């Protein structure tokens, strides 16, 4: 993943149609976690706990996850219970051509 180009693409998309502040915070939080763990999938605590970490209501975290997914930045699978993790994966990588190959392989 080319993080710099992905961030540039994110801001260009934001110029065309603003992301919510919650989606913006979540995007950068996911980038941070991805950089720390160096894994393609990011496992996060349920939205109830994540909301406390990033300082937004649980509904706002769920909405931000859906927004980033609809705009093509992540794939998101919600946690199925209190003791399970939600799964996030970046779809866009900041590298031209890679996104279409990932999407086509599904």
FIFI-362648 format. One record per residue: residue number from 0; residue in one letter; x, y, z negated of N, C-alpha, C in turn. Coordinates in nm, 3 decimals. Layout:
// FIFI-362648
ATOM;NUM;A;X;Y;Z;X;Y;Z;X;Y;Z .
...
***
This chain:
// FIFI-362648
ATOM;0;X;0.085;-0.117;0.000;0.000;0.000;0.000;0.090;0.123;0.000 .
ATOM;1;X;0.056;0.219;0.084;0.127;0.346;0.085;0.044;0.444;0.002 .
ATOM;2;X;0.083;0.456;-0.124;0.006;0.535;-0.220;-0.006;0.682;-0.180 .
ATOM;3;X;0.102;0.740;-0.131;0.101;0.881;-0.092;0.001;0.906;0.020 .
ATOM;4;X;0.003;0.822;0.123;-0.090;0.839;0.234;-0.234;0.812;0.191 .
ATOM;5;X;-0.254;0.716;0.099;-0.388;0.690;0.048;-0.442;0.811;-0.027 .
ATOM;6;X;-0.359;0.874;-0.106;-0.401;0.995;-0.179;-0.432;1.108;-0.082 .
ATOM;7;X;-0.348;1.125;0.021;-0.375;1.228;0.122;-0.508;1.202;0.191 .
ATOM;8;X;-0.534;1.076;0.225;-0.661;1.041;0.290;-0.779;1.069;0.198 .
ATOM;9;X;-0.762;1.038;0.070;-0.867;1.064;-0.029;-0.901;1.214;-0.032 .
ATOM;10;X;-0.798;1.300;-0.037;-0.824;1.444;-0.044;-0.884;1.496;0.087 .
ATOM;11;X;-0.843;1.441;0.200;-0.905;1.482;0.327;-1.053;1.445;0.329 .
ATOM;12;X;-1.084;1.324;0.281;-1.225;1.283;0.272;-1.301;1.373;0.176 .
ATOM;13;X;-1.235;1.414;0.070;-1.297;1.502;-0.029;-1.328;1.639;0.031 .
ATOM;14;X;-1.244;1.686;0.123;-1.270;1.813;0.190;-1.396;1.805;0.276 .
ATOM;15;X;-1.419;1.690;0.337;-1.539;1.671;0.422;-1.665;1.654;0.338 .
ATOM;16;X;-1.654;1.576;0.232;-1.768;1.552;0.144;-1.713;1.520;0.006 .
ATOM;17;X;-1.737;1.610;-0.088;-1.679;1.596;-0.221;-1.711;1.462;-0.286 .
ATOM;18;X;-1.611;1.409;-0.356;-1.634;1.297;-0.446;-1.681;1.355;-0.579 .
ATOM;19;X;-1.756;1.278;-0.654;-1.792;1.322;-0.788;-1.667;1.325;-0.875 .
ATOM;20;X;-1.671;1.402;-0.982;-1.554;1.407;-1.071;-1.526;1.270;-1.131 .
ATOM;21;X;-1.632;1.192;-1.158;-1.614;1.059;-1.214;-1.545;0.966;-1.114 .
ATOM;22;X;-1.584;0.975;-0.986;-1.520;0.892;-0.884;-1.374;0.931;-0.865 .
ATOM;23;X;-1.345;1.060;-0.874;-1.208;1.107;-0.861;-1.121;1.054;-0.975 .
ATOM;24;X;-1.171;1.065;-1.097;-1.097;1.014;-1.213;-1.079;0.863;-1.202 .
ATOM;25;X;-1.183;0.792;-1.164;-1.173;0.647;-1.151;-1.073;0.608;-1.043 .
ATOM;26;X;-1.075;0.677;-0.930;-0.981;0.649;-0.821;-0.837;0.658;-0.871 .
ATOM;27;X;-0.804;0.766;-0.940;-0.667;0.783;-0.987;-0.634;0.689;-1.103 .
ATOM;28;X;-0.731;0.655;-1.183;-0.709;0.556;-1.290;-0.680;0.419;-1.228 .
ATOM;29;X;-0.753;0.383;-1.124;-0.728;0.255;-1.056;-0.591;0.255;-0.989 .
ATOM;30;X;-0.552;0.366;-0.927;-0.418;0.376;-0.869;-0.310;0.357;-0.975 .
ATOM;31;X;-0.330;0.419;-1.089;-0.235;0.405;-1.199;-0.224;0.259;-1.243 .
ATOM;32;X;-0.338;0.194;-1.262;-0.337;0.053;-1.306;-0.276;-0.037;-1.200 .
ATOM;33;X;-0.305;-0.009;-1.074;-0.250;-0.090;-0.966;-0.098;-0.077;-0.961 .
ATOM;34;X;-0.050;0.043;-0.983;0.095;0.068;-0.984;0.160;-0.004;-1.103 .
ATOM;35;X;0.094;-0.003;-1.218;0.148;-0.067;-1.337;0.153;-0.219;-1.324 .
ATOM;36;X;0.046;-0.277;-1.268;0.033;-0.423;-1.264;0.086;-0.485;-1.136 .
ATOM;37;X;0.096;-0.406;-1.031;0.144;-0.453;-0.900;0.066;-0.575;-0.850 .
ATOM;38;X;-0.062;-0.576;-0.875;-0.152;-0.682;-0.828;-0.251;-0.622;-0.729 .
ATOM;39;X;-0.302;-0.706;-0.638;-0.400;-0.654;-0.543;-0.537;-0.638;-0.608 .
ATOM;40;X;-0.568;-0.720;-0.706;-0.694;-0.707;-0.778;-0.668;-0.648;-0.915 .
ATOM;41;X;-0.756;-0.559;-0.955;-0.745;-0.492;-1.084;-0.861;-0.539;-1.169 .
ATOM;42;X;-0.830;-0.599;-1.282;-0.934;-0.647;-1.373;-0.950;-0.545;-1.485 .
ATOM;43;X;-1.073;-0.495;-1.498;-1.102;-0.394;-1.599;-1.212;-0.442;-1.691 .
ATOM;44;X;-1.208;-0.389;-1.811;-1.310;-0.421;-1.909;-1.447;-0.376;-1.857 .
ATOM;45;X;-1.552;-0.429;-1.914;-1.685;-0.384;-1.871;-1.697;-0.232;-1.876 .
ATOM;46;X;-1.790;-0.181;-1.800;-1.808;-0.035;-1.787;-1.827;0.032;-1.923 .
ATOM;47;X;-1.887;-0.038;-2.018;-1.909;0.022;-2.149;-1.777;0.059;-2.216 .
ATOM;48;X;-1.676;-0.027;-2.204;-1.546;0.002;-2.263;-1.466;0.097;-2.175 .
ATOM;49;X;-1.470;0.076;-2.043;-1.399;0.163;-1.950;-1.447;0.308;-1.964 .
ATOM;50;X;-1.577;0.325;-1.987;-1.631;0.460;-2.001;-1.568;0.533;-2.119 .
ATOM;51;X;-1.536;0.462;-2.224;-1.470;0.524;-2.339;-1.326;0.562;-2.305 .
ATOM;52;X;-1.259;0.481;-2.224;-1.120;0.506;-2.187;-1.108;0.631;-2.101 .
ATOM;53;X;-1.196;0.646;-2.001;-1.184;0.760;-1.910;-1.278;0.876;-1.946 .
ATOM;54;X;-1.358;0.858;-2.053;-1.435;0.969;-2.108;-1.565;1.002;-2.039 .
ATOM;55;X;-1.629;0.905;-1.974;-1.758;0.928;-1.909;-1.860;0.825;-1.959 .
ATOM;56;X;-1.986;0.855;-1.941;-2.091;0.762;-1.979;-2.083;0.637;-1.892 .
ATOM;57;X;-2.133;0.527;-1.945;-2.131;0.400;-1.874;-2.200;0.410;-1.738 .
ATOM;58;X;-2.313;0.478;-1.732;-2.384;0.495;-1.605;-2.299;0.572;-1.504 .
ATOM;59;X;-2.222;0.669;-1.552;-2.136;0.747;-1.463;-2.023;0.662;-1.407 .
ATOM;60;X;-1.968;0.572;-1.489;-1.862;0.482;-1.443;-1.918;0.387;-1.337 .
ATOM;61;X;-2.037;0.334;-1.362;-2.100;0.245;-1.262;-2.126;0.320;-1.132 .
ATOM;62;X;-2.176;0.442;-1.144;-2.204;0.524;-1.026;-2.076;0.556;-0.949 .
ATOM;63;X;-1.969;0.588;-1.021;-1.840;0.619;-0.958;-1.786;0.497;-0.884 .
ATOM;64;X;-1.801;0.380;-0.943;-1.756;0.256;-0.879;-1.833;0.233;-0.749 .
ATOM;65;X;-1.962;0.254;-0.753;-2.045;0.238;-0.634;-2.009;0.342;-0.528 .
ATOM;66;X;-1.983;0.465;-0.571;-1.947;0.572;-0.477;-1.817;0.539;-0.403 .
ATOM;67;X;-1.715;0.495;-0.477;-1.588;0.460;-0.413;-1.604;0.340;-0.320 .
ATOM;68;X;-1.693;0.250;-0.357;-1.717;0.134;-0.271;-1.791;0.175;-0.143 .
ATOM;69;X;-1.893;0.257;-0.156;-1.969;0.303;-0.039;-1.882;0.383;0.057 .
ATOM;70;X;-1.786;0.457;0.003;-1.698;0.540;0.086;-1.579;0.462;0.141 .
ATOM;71;X;-1.574;0.331;0.110;-1.476;0.243;0.171;-1.339;0.239;0.106 .
ATOM;72;X;-1.329;0.284;-0.018;-1.199;0.284;-0.085;-1.172;0.157;-0.165 .
ATOM;73;X;-1.276;0.103;-0.225;-1.258;-0.015;-0.308;-1.365;-0.118;-0.279 .
ATOM;74;X;-1.337;-0.240;-0.322;-1.440;-0.342;-0.339;-1.453;-0.358;-0.489 .
ATOM;75;X;-1.574;-0.370;-0.534;-1.600;-0.369;-0.677;-1.697;-0.481;-0.710 .
ATOM;76;X;-1.661;-0.558;-0.810;-1.750;-0.662;-0.861;-1.768;-0.633;-1.010 .
ATOM;77;X;-1.890;-0.602;-1.050;-1.916;-0.565;-1.189;-1.892;-0.682;-1.283 .
ATOM;78;X;-1.858;-0.649;-1.407;-1.845;-0.751;-1.511;-1.981;-0.815;-1.532 .
ATOM;79;X;-1.980;-0.944;-1.559;-2.107;-1.015;-1.575;-2.150;-1.029;-1.720 .
ATOM;80;X;-2.076;-0.973;-1.810;-2.112;-0.979;-1.951;-2.017;-0.896;-2.033 .
ATOM;81;X;-2.040;-0.894;-2.164;-1.958;-0.811;-2.251;-1.814;-0.857;-2.258 .
ATOM;82;X;-1.790;-0.986;-2.239;-1.654;-1.040;-2.256;-1.587;-1.074;-2.124 .
ATOM;83;X;-1.639;-1.021;-2.016;-1.577;-1.044;-1.885;-1.526;-0.913;-1.829 .
ATOM;84;X;-1.442;-0.923;-1.729;-1.384;-0.804;-1.667;-1.447;-0.777;-1.532 .
ATOM;85;X;-1.460;-0.649;-1.498;-1.497;-0.612;-1.363;-1.373;-0.625;-1.275 .
ATOM;86;X;-1.394;-0.649;-1.147;-1.282;-0.666;-1.055;-1.287;-0.555;-0.951 .
ATOM;87;X;-1.176;-0.486;-0.935;-1.162;-0.380;-0.836;-1.048;-0.418;-0.743 .
ATOM;88;X;-1.064;-0.384;-0.616;-0.957;-0.405;-0.519;-0.962;-0.292;-0.419 .
ATOM;89;X;-0.846;-0.232;-0.392;-0.842;-0.127;-0.291;-0.859;-0.188;-0.153 .
ATOM;90;X;-0.950;-0.132;-0.075;-0.970;-0.174;0.064;-0.882;-0.089;0.154 .
ATOM;91;X;-0.886;0.042;0.132;-0.798;0.131;0.206;-0.661;0.123;0.141 .
ATOM;92;X;-0.559;0.123;0.223;-0.423;0.108;0.170;-0.334;0.225;0.205 .
ATOM;93;X;-0.382;0.318;0.286;-0.299;0.429;0.329;-0.206;0.392;0.444 .
ATOM;94;X;-0.224;0.271;0.497;-0.143;0.224;0.609;-0.237;0.199;0.726 .
ATOM;95;X;-0.219;0.274;0.833;-0.307;0.262;0.950;-0.309;0.118;1.002 .
ATOM;96;X;-0.430;0.071;1.035;-0.445;-0.062;1.095;-0.464;-0.173;0.994 .
ATOM;97;X;-0.416;-0.156;0.872;-0.427;-0.262;0.772;-0.571;-0.277;0.726 .
ATOM;98;X;-0.640;-0.164;0.707;-0.777;-0.171;0.659;-0.864;-0.253;0.751 .
ATOM;99;X;-0.852;-0.233;0.882;-0.938;-0.304;0.975;-0.907;-0.453;0.975 .
ATOM;100;X;-0.781;-0.490;0.955;-0.746;-0.631;0.949;-0.803;-0.695;0.825 .
ATOM;101;X;-0.800;-0.625;0.711;-0.856;-0.679;0.588;-1.006;-0.697;0.600 .
ATOM;102;X;-1.073;-0.600;0.656;-1.216;-0.606;0.672;-1.256;-0.716;0.770 .
ATOM;103;X;-1.182;-0.732;0.879;-1.213;-0.831;0.981;-1.196;-0.973;0.930 .
ATOM;104;X;-1.110;-0.994;0.830;-1.085;-1.129;0.783;-1.193;-1.180;0.691 .
ATOM;105;X;-1.292;-1.097;0.657;-1.400;-1.140;0.567;-1.510;-1.207;0.644 .
***
